[in-house]
Amino acid sequence: MQLQIALSLALAALSPVAANPVAPRQSSPKVYLAGDSTMAKTNAPLMGWGEYLSKYLTIPVVNKAISGRSARSFTNEGRFTEIEKLLVANDIVVIAFGHNDGGSPNSASDNGRSDCPGTGSEVCKSGKTGETVYTFNYYMEQAARKFIAKGAKVVISSQTTKNLWQNGQWSGGAAPPRFVEYARNAAKNVGGSSVSFVDHYQSVVRTYAKLGSAAVNAFYPQDYTHTSLAGADVVAQAFVQAVSRDLNGTTALKPYLKNPVPTVW
Ligand SMILES: *[C@@H]1O[C@H](CO)[C@@H](O)[C@H](O)[C@H]1NC(C)=O
């Protein structure tokens, strides 16, 4: 009897807590990342910047980026669809491709990654498999629209830079790869308030200009594309600063920045 009373008292004490709407933040959005090796979890001494993003956000980050992928191969392997299935309303997806998207799919040695040249509804045929290949913009915009249809917000990011201090020579003044502008146009073409663009490329240019040759070269232990762990952290900080400064418009990530926001440029 006494036990029963104690139990019901305990339950009564518990239930208001469970019903309290401010208790656990189950409705906190998640951030999903779609991209290539420059964003992915890779192996030391290399690392992608996506692994450091959660350091600077108040919400969890799920890094679905994977090495070697392009907008085309990420689509064909069902990786955008996998993210789409996980999304609930107000989740945020950051999409960044470009490093593996160049080249032509028409050749007999089509690598399965090159998009069809152009920025619209052009189609190509893979010289290897006969697959119909679409443009970078087609793949990016199709993914963004599907995510938005699930109630998510989409942040289309330009790709990262390469080492802009190769051999001590500054190359940050050169025109960015064409996929930077394509990414901006992808966000514009999708349109509406659920999609935004952030020029991560430009943000890294500013960061590397400020850091100088020695510091930046130390971020590239193997090649000119893939960063070290320390480099990945700085590239993540450049992304976060771009978001905090609304570099190319306000993104859905802005309310979730941790204070203080890093300043790298
Ligand atoms: C993003 O905004 C910055 C700052 O205004 C600008 O320099 C850059 O060109 C923009 N990026 C694109 C792709 O328009």
PDBQT file of the ligand as one rigid body, heavy atoms in Angstrom, charges set to zero:
ROOT
HETATM    1  C1  LIG A 301      29.299  36.866 -52.404  1.00  0.00    +0.000 C 
HETATM    2  O1  LIG A 301      29.375  38.109 -51.752  1.00  0.00    +0.000 OA
HETATM    3  C2  LIG A 301      30.681  38.692 -51.748  1.00  0.00    +0.000 C 
HETATM    4  C3  LIG A 301      30.593  39.979 -50.943  1.00  0.00    +0.000 C 
HETATM    5  O2  LIG A 301      29.697  40.855 -51.497  1.00  0.00    +0.000 OA
HETATM    6  C4  LIG A 301      31.134  38.937 -53.170  1.00  0.00    +0.000 C 
HETATM    7  O3  LIG A 301      32.457  39.411 -53.166  1.00  0.00    +0.000 OA
HETATM    8  C5  LIG A 301      31.058  37.627 -53.951  1.00  0.00    +0.000 C 
HETATM    9  O4  LIG A 301      31.372  37.844 -55.306  1.00  0.00    +0.000 OA
HETATM   10  C6  LIG A 301      29.668  37.009 -53.858  1.00  0.00    +0.000 C 
HETATM   11  N1  LIG A 301      29.670  35.745 -54.533  1.00  0.00    +0.000 N 
HETATM   12  C7  LIG A 301      29.021  35.477 -55.665  1.00  0.00    +0.000 C 
HETATM   13  C8  LIG A 301      29.239  34.129 -56.271  1.00  0.00    +0.000 C 
HETATM   14  O5  LIG A 301      28.282  36.266 -56.192  1.00  0.00    +0.000 OA
ENDROOT
TORSDOF 0
